[in-house]
């Protein structure tokens, strides 16, 4: 019925208004929502008199749909009737009402309504802020930018904030460039803004070209991707081969510098620093291939990448031979980088590029002082006691480390009830990496979860979850042991450190299947249902980790 009403509304023929009117009192709230929108769309101002009483509907969603229909289709009369209930939602002390108010503003997508949305972006409640930031993407008012930029301080809002910022800045190429040049913005925001240049036409092309010379690797990577996408659709970005050769040479040099840095650091396998440096090295590799595609448009880069990574030696040899025949500028660096061993790369870095080896502590200091906050955090965490003492007099290092570690926890909006806050942000990330649910997720992305992970201690004999209760959170055991009971009977199973309690209930919404009781004093990390689902929507890697857990349970049954 709802789909039929949507169809009738899209026809914009007033003759269908009677059919929509007949469903305004339908027993299903979803159908009533569709009927309200279709009726308003079909009759416009003529629908106002019949829609106004529905503002008192028992269902909140129906009332919201009526507000939108009156403002969108009812002219001045509709706005006067719906404006007051919308204002009441925005000012309501109840969180759910303000969330709905933000969602309605997003649905209306009227740029002139930016004022109340800007206030909601700074709301004291996280759910309201999240809804407002998402709505901002649809409203796309430049006036929202200050609030959206401030919201980036909250890691939980960054994923939603990035497309909202791009949408609000999209109408002004100069503003986009100014934001890209703002080095205080997170890397993901700068990269997304560069990508947005691809949809802004010829006026953005010079800005995009200048980004190829940016000293920030993530900005250049976004520029390569955007330019190559334009080229794939038949649009010639106007990048000459000389510029392409310069890009390739630069990326190769930085890639070799990274290899040398990794060798000097010699990070512990499995450490956050090792993982992060490896991720950066993979990003170097991607930029080398992208700049190669820029310099040599006729090369089939995807096929070349697959061949170089193939286990078949003949395929790899053919790929190297192809490069040897096609590449002119940069060949002496490119082939060793793509096909050489780690030891051969170090030789090239030192002998052909004249790069010097450096003491480990100098490398760590450079990372801590650098512009990559995650690498800085990992480098600071990797300092041993002696290295920490040697860096102690460097006040700038200490200040930088303090700021970046605080940034991982996000903005503080009051202490979390029941949280002892004994674990530092990096300790939480290191611990989560040991939990099967999060093991495959890079530490840098787990850092975005720290604001929603709160510590919850339990005393011996405390009930952590109770069978039959709603699954409103999952718990990860840090210390202590937990007994599992089903229907009042001890199963004999005991859970310990790094094991998860209640993960299925938080995914399915079903009642708890068992009661879990602390055998001794227990410290857990708690992740509530709503923030967890929001994080899964915004972080695909977390969703993949959860899917692995669910599949594991299914295989056991």
Buried (B, 14 or more C-beta within 10 A) or exposed (E): EBEBBEEBBEEEEEEBBEBBBEBBEBEEBBBBBBBBBBBBBBBBBBBBEBBBEBBEBEBEBBBBBBBBBBBBBBBEEBBEBBEEBBEEBBEBEEBEBBBBBBBBBBBBBBEEBBEBBBBBBEBEBBBBBBBBBBBBBBBBBBBBBEBBBBBBEBBBBBBBBBBBBBBBBBEBBEBBBEBBBEEEBBBBBBBBBBBBBBEBEEEBBEBBBEBBEBEBBBBBBBBBBBBBEBBEEEBEBEBEEEBBBBBBBBBBBBBBBBBBBBBBBEBEEEBBBBBBBBBBBEBBBBBBBBBBBBBBEEBEBEEBBEBBEEEEEEBBEBBBEBBEEEBEBBEEBBBBBBBBEEEEBBEBBBEEBEBEEBEBBEBBBBBBEEEBBBBBBBBBBBBEEEBBEBBEEBEEBBEBBEEBBEBBBBBEEEEBEEBEEEBBBBEBBBBBBEBBBBEEBBBBBBBBBBBBBBBBBBEEEEEBBEBEEEBBBBBBBBEBBBBBBEEEEEEEEEBEBBBBBBBBBBBEEEEBBBBBBBBEBBBBBBBBBBBBBBBBEBBEBBBEBBEEBEEEEEEEE
